Amino acid sequence: MINIAVCDDNKAFLDMMCRLVDEMMTEAEIPHKIRDYLSGCVFLDHHKLEPFDVVFLDIIMPQKSGFEIADEMRKISEKTYIIFVTTEDSLVYDSFDFTPFYFVPKSNPKLLKTKLHHVIEKLAAHISANKPIYIEMAFGEKRYIEPSTIVLISSNANYVDYTLSSGEVLHIRGKLEETESLLDTRLFVRVHNRSIINMAYINQIDNPNNRVILQGHGEVGVSRRYKSELERAYLIYQKDLN
């Protein structure tokens, strides 16, 4: 169940947004609950108790602006998808510090519906691709890992190493082929007999030098066998998930 908040100080617009989001999430077959907020401060109080998965957030509001609310939200949860809703296109560039998922314009009703439909399609793809995967650790320990936290998976003899965004490396007995079957191909791609990468962390594909440079995690070699597959998969990733 996806918990969604819609926060806007305009009651008529808030009601319309809730109705549209509900209709489109239902159409996308995403189980969800929606709560509406006229006050950013009230929303934050509830978000602190139980962080929402998705928030549609007006930027220009009294008491606290959408940016101030987003700043406090990020201190509570890095995982929440923030979609800013605004009449001021110029504010879009000021919002990048809060890593928003998308922007929806308020001023044009037709464009609002088009953009909203687009963002919910992307949300559905993200939610599906990021379902936690289950792995068996040593001594019978079980662990669920969110795919978004996996940067690189590499094989070493009879073991598989998961490099996580936190810097932690999980060393697990198994084969890379078994691990690959657990992963969503919209997010992960094999680049070498011994390596699978999360495309969300690609900083650069360096074709002349047969390597991929990952954000904050060095580089990974790309074998000729997987070069075309990497290019194809990354185009799909950029279309569906980026």
C-alpha positions in Angstrom: 0.0 0.0 0.0 1.4 3.4 -1.1 0.7 6.2 1.3 0.3 9.5 -0.5 -0.1 13.1 0.8 -1.3 16.1 -1.2 -0.5 19.4 0.4 -1.9 22.7 -1.0 -3.4 25.7 0.7 -6.1 26.1 -2.0 -9.0 23.9 -1.1 -10.5 23.7 -4.5 -7.2 22.8 -6.1 -6.4 20.3 -3.3 -9.7 18.5 -3.9 -9.1 18.3 -7.6 -5.6 17.0 -7.2 -6.7 14.3 -4.8 -9.4 13.2 -7.2 -7.0 13.1 -10.2 -4.2 11.3 -8.3 -6.7 8.8 -7.0 -8.1 8.1 -10.5 -4.7 7.8 -12.1 -3.2 5.6 -9.3 -6.2 3.3 -9.6 -5.8 3.2 -13.4 -2.1 2.3 -12.8 -3.3 -0.5 -10.5 -1.2 0.8 -7.5 -2.8 0.1 -4.1 -2.8 3.5 -2.3 -4.2 5.7 0.4 -4.4 9.5 0.0 -4.5 12.2 2.7 -5.0 15.8 2.0 -3.5 18.8 3.8 -4.2 22.5 3.6 -1.4 23.2 6.1 2.3 22.3 5.5 2.9 22.3 9.3 0.1 19.8 9.9 1.4 17.6 7.1 4.9 17.7 8.6 3.6 16.6 12.0 2.0 13.6 10.4 5.0 12.9 8.2 7.3 12.7 11.3 5.0 10.1 12.9 4.8 8.0 9.7 6.6 9.1 6.6 4.6 9.2 3.4 5.8 7.3 0.3 4.7 10.1 -2.1 4.0 13.8 -1.5 2.5 16.2 -4.0 3.6 19.5 -2.5 2.7 23.1 -3.4 5.7 25.4 -3.4 4.1 28.7 -2.5 2.2 28.4 0.8 1.8 30.5 4.0 3.7 29.7 7.2 6.2 27.4 5.5 7.1 27.3 1.8 7.2 24.0 0.0 11.0 24.2 -0.1 11.1 24.6 3.7 8.8 21.7 4.1 10.9 19.6 1.7 14.0 20.4 3.6 12.5 19.1 6.8 11.1 16.1 5.0 14.5 15.1 3.7 15.8 15.1 7.3 13.1 12.6 8.2 13.1 10.4 5.1 15.3 10.3 2.0 13.0 7.8 0.4 9.9 9.9 -0.1 9.1 10.8 -3.6 8.5 14.6 -3.7 6.5 16.0 -6.6 6.4 19.8 -6.5 3.3 21.5 -7.8 3.8 25.2 -8.8 2.6 28.1 -10.9 6.1 29.5 -11.0 8.3 27.8 -13.5 11.3 29.8 -12.4 11.2 28.1 -9.0 11.9 24.7 -10.5 15.7 25.3 -10.6 15.7 26.3 -6.9 14.2 23.0 -5.9 17.1 20.7 -7.0 18.6 20.7 -3.6 15.6 18.6 -2.4 16.0 16.0 -5.1 12.4 16.2 -6.3 11.0 13.3 -8.4 9.1 15.6 -10.7 7.2 18.9 -11.2 3.6 19.5 -12.1 2.4 22.9 -13.3 -0.8 24.4 -11.8 -1.6 27.1 -14.2 -2.7 25.1 -17.2 -5.4 22.4 -16.3 -4.8 20.5 -19.6 -1.0 20.4 -19.1 -1.6 19.5 -15.4 -3.4 16.3 -16.3 -0.9 15.4 -19.0 2.1 15.9 -16.6 0.3 14.2 -13.7 -0.4 11.2 -15.9 3.2 11.1 -16.9 4.6 11.3 -13.4 2.3 8.6 -12.1 3.4 6.3 -14.9 7.0 6.9 -13.8 6.0 6.4 -10.2 4.4 3.0 -11.0 7.6 1.9 -12.8 9.8 3.1 -9.9 7.7 1.3 -7.3 7.7 -1.9 -9.3 11.4 -1.9 -10.0 12.3 -1.1 -6.4 10.4 -3.8 -4.6 12.7 -5.2 -1.9 14.6 -8.3 -2.7 15.2 -11.1 -0.3 18.7 -12.6 0.2 20.0 -15.3 2.5 23.0 -14.3 4.6 25.4 -16.5 6.4 24.2 -18.7 9.4 20.6 -18.6 8.1 20.2 -14.9 8.5 17.6 -13.3 6.1 17.7 -9.8 4.8 15.6 -7.6 2.6 17.4 -5.0 0.5 15.8 -2.2 -1.4 17.2 -2.2 -5.0 17.7 1.5 -4.9 20.5 1.0 -2.3 22.4 -1.5 -4.5 25.1 0.1 -6.6 27.1 -2.8 -7.9 26.9 -6.6 -7.7 30.0 -8.6 -8.5 31.0 -12.2 -8.4 34.1 -13.6 -6.8 34.6 -17.4 -7.0 31.6 -18.9 -5.3 30.5 -15.6 -3.7 28.6 -12.6 -4.7 29.4 -9.1 -3.3 26.6 -6.5 -3.0 28.1 -3.0 -2.8 25.5 -0.7 -1.2 25.2 3.1 -1.5 26.1 3.3 2.2 29.5 1.8 1.4 28.6 -1.5 3.1 29.5 -4.6 1.1 27.6 -7.8 1.6 29.6 -11.0 0.9 27.2 -13.8 0.2 27.7 -17.3 -1.0 26.1 -17.8 -4.4 26.3 -17.3 -8.2 25.8 -14.1 -10.1 23.2 -15.8 -12.4 21.0 -16.6 -9.4 21.2 -13.0 -8.2 20.5 -11.6 -11.7 17.1 -13.5 -11.7 16.0 -11.5 -8.6 16.6 -8.1 -10.2 14.4 -5.9 -12.3 16.0 -5.4 -15.8 14.6 -1.8 -16.0 17.0 -0.9 -13.2 19.9 -3.4 -13.4 22.1 -4.4 -16.3 24.9 -6.9 -16.6 28.1 -5.3 -18.0 30.6 -8.1 -17.5 30.6 -11.9 -16.7 31.4 -10.8 -13.1 29.5 -7.5 -12.8 25.9 -6.1 -12.6 25.3 -2.4 -12.1 22.4 -0.3 -11.0 21.8 2.2 -13.8 20.6 4.9 -11.4 24.3 5.3 -10.3 25.7 5.7 -13.8 27.6 8.9 -14.1 29.2 8.2 -17.5 29.4 5.4 -20.1 32.9 5.6 -21.4 32.7 3.6 -24.6 36.2 4.2 -25.9 37.7 2.8 -22.7 35.0 0.1 -22.2 34.0 1.2 -18.7 31.2 2.7 -16.8 31.9 5.5 -14.2 29.6 5.2 -11.2 28.6 8.1 -9.0 30.9 8.0 -5.9 31.8 4.4 -6.5 34.6 4.4 -9.1 34.5 2.5 -12.4 33.5 -0.9 -13.7 34.8 -2.5 -16.8 32.4 -3.3 -19.7 33.1 -6.4 -21.8 32.4 -6.3 -25.5 29.8 -9.0 -25.1 27.6 -6.8 -23.0 28.3 -3.4 -24.5 25.3 -3.2 -26.8 23.0 -4.6 -24.0 24.2 -1.8 -21.7 23.4 0.9 -24.3 20.0 -0.6 -25.0 19.1 -1.0 -21.3 20.2 2.5 -20.4 18.0 4.0 -23.1 15.0 2.2 -21.6 16.0 3.2 -18.1 16.2 6.9 -19.1 12.8 6.6 -20.7 11.0 4.7 -18.0 12.7 5.5 -14.7 14.9 8.6 -15.0 
